């Protein structure tokens, strides 16, 4: 054996962080605070509890909860037990949740949502379809319909020795699957993205390099993005690896909470979609919050306007920085950072750079290709599909052979994003996958909504497009063709969709049209509709 | 396949760096300068030339040259061709060189030393013993006794296509051996340390994290340590991975050259043993060199005196930072860095921290154990052998079964260093295990006694060794070199030490000698002294 590759896992890294930074704060969640020594202890307790749930190495375990200390402790417990973590979106509708639990064959489910009667009812209803699901734990609040509450779960771990739990952590192999994260794709059901311990470790190590996020022991990270959203850029794991503090603030953290926490906890690093930062800027100006502890703000989801970036730099001394990634990339792909020779450039030129999503992470290769698969030049003008590869870019989906076309014959992942790359390597996403609508940082699959609408008995065909929106950037608009002879009212469609869709995915309005424009090969030609409704207002 | 693990190699990373930082400077060596685009091109040319030498994947290739652009280009060429790089110490004696070429079965040798007639004569004499050695290249200066000079070597690569060279780089597998580096042990023959592409990539990624060396695109690294010495902390590879500039300055770079280069090239990062920095401090004070571009100075080899560290911080605004590692660790193990909560500490307390060699690198586990193998507490006082493990710590030596005792049954590498670890995780190296003197059940640190002796105004250097003793098993003997022109009596040293040392640590005698024998890398070679005094009696 040339090298011992066992120790490439996040749970092992937590132990190292505790040895280096034992007395330093690790987790802050409201009144709850713990040090790295305490976190390492909590992790072992959660590993014991997970093993006691009868989770065997390789068994999938769902985790459905808002950002919280319990989320990261439960996640480390599942990973350390050799289980496969399946993070679940708390805003998934019942059908989606059941689909993922069934698809992943989850053996246990840790969730906060047993508080919600609908959720519990759904799980019970879905039970016959979930033969593998053995145990349920309510990790926040009372037990509800679950088998155990959080304390009962931890208490159960007493049947498993600490040394067995520690052995389990030491036995994790780098190729072992650590996570399956389901993404709501553009078509069909969510697809499972498979992480390994090594891919996660490598990604987080790269994230801690100075030229990417440069996360260090000095950092205090506030989580605004939900954990179930690409693991919140994997920041919870990078933080526990390098000894950074992290602050959890539940679901639906609002701008005043963000301002208050940045000020009181002296947050150095956080990230969110631009709309959040518009609200925070106004609050800071009005209420005088001090957010100068921030060293950078990572912007994901959509582009921050130049004026906003300039206002943060000028008024608060904080540089915003775009980052782009995908769940399939673990997820960090690019970060916008000025190169050393740009320091003397004019503000105008610098913000031309800051308007892009950045250059590739160390370890990640990028290219753009045309429809025929030919590589395009890096001239800042040629637009093509962005393709990526690297040690933390997936090479296949979980049990999903039909998505093999997302990978090229020569081993690149097809992101589905259209981009330019300039001569200096900066990527600009020009046309997010055409059919996706991005509303307040959440993807809405137009195809999914169309398919639902077209399942209505009075509908012939339907196309859903993005229309500009001042607050949410984009909102879905449904263009619906009734079946001949049907008297269809827009309200009927909305009422039909409401129980079946997440709130943000519900179209703002339904336009009744005569026909969906088609391309020469008969595909929906949405750019004609986008053009027609570009000035649409409610 | 879950992940494509092919791209965990330094040659692949060079291509990525060229894509991100193509027009930026990569290498500076006297009048020679090249950008990352040019370096990537040079690497491919060197891969072609190496393949044309008939080097097949897995073949060992010796590289023996002072720090130079040619060194890094040749190294990348060998690695990219799938060859196994065997870096050779230019100061090796002829017998050592032949031993390593024979032991490694080197198929080709690229060396600057063909200029040296003795060297060439030695190689010729050794030839019958080197059946595998097929081709020799003189990489600096005229061809001499070699088959090819540097230009002829590159010219030969024209027989190999660029795409074949590129394929060779793309085919590197992470488990493939990249380097065998022979360490000049203080006993017996040099032992070969085996690196893999993955271990090297992981190590360099860790080295670029903010809490370790934090090497970034902004850095300009000056190499003072020779490349053949643990790959100069692997800094040449970390630099080409992250886009830092690096400055080579040949062999025997002297303090005035160092000052001049730091000032003219605005060097941000460099490292060397403390004696170099004593000379540079005097030069800067006398000649007014501006070295304020430095963000840190890494100190290896031995401890920098507190007064020196304070002078650099106060006079030049540069913080020195100890680092400890071993060739067997690729090599970085610990770096001294203050933790965030120490920022408010008094200078005195901070420099207590700066006096240590630092806390463990992310990914590296450390422990100290007693003679019976029991783990010792981290109390800053318990001394034991320092043991390490991790993904870039070797698990065996190259073809050297007799060194199996360097690894514990539970998978840790025995460093041979004796250390304490304090409650905050900071390691302090107190001695080498073989240099420790065990007198009547008490351990005496030879290094501590040597440092005390060397603080005597009449002493130039001193080495303290164990001599056999019938009652106490071992007793310390001091071998002392007086400063030129000093009349030094052994009794003066003993009187000087008596009030400062525990009774059992006081040497039994002081021998006045002309010089302390040194190894090829300039370390005290105590085995020569031990041999000389093995029958010593009072």
Interface residues (C-beta under 8 A of the other chain):
Chain A: X1 X2 X3 X4 X5 X7 X8 X13 X16 X19 X20 X21 X22 X23 X24 X175 X177 X194 X196 X198 X199 X202 X205 X206 X208 X209 X210 X211 X214 X215 X216 X217 X218 X241 X242 X243 X337 X339 X340 X341 X359 X360 X362 X363 X364 X365 X366 X389 X390 X391 X392 X393 X394 X395 X396 X411 X424 X425
Chain B: X1 X2 X3 X4 X5 X7 X8 X13 X16 X17 X19 X20 X21 X22 X23 X24 X175 X177 X194 X196 X198 X199 X202 X205 X206 X208 X209 X210 X211 X214 X215 X216 X217 X218 X241 X242 X243 X337 X339 X340 X341 X359 X360 X362 X363 X364 X365 X366 X389 X390 X391 X392 X393 X394 X395 X396 X411 X424 X425
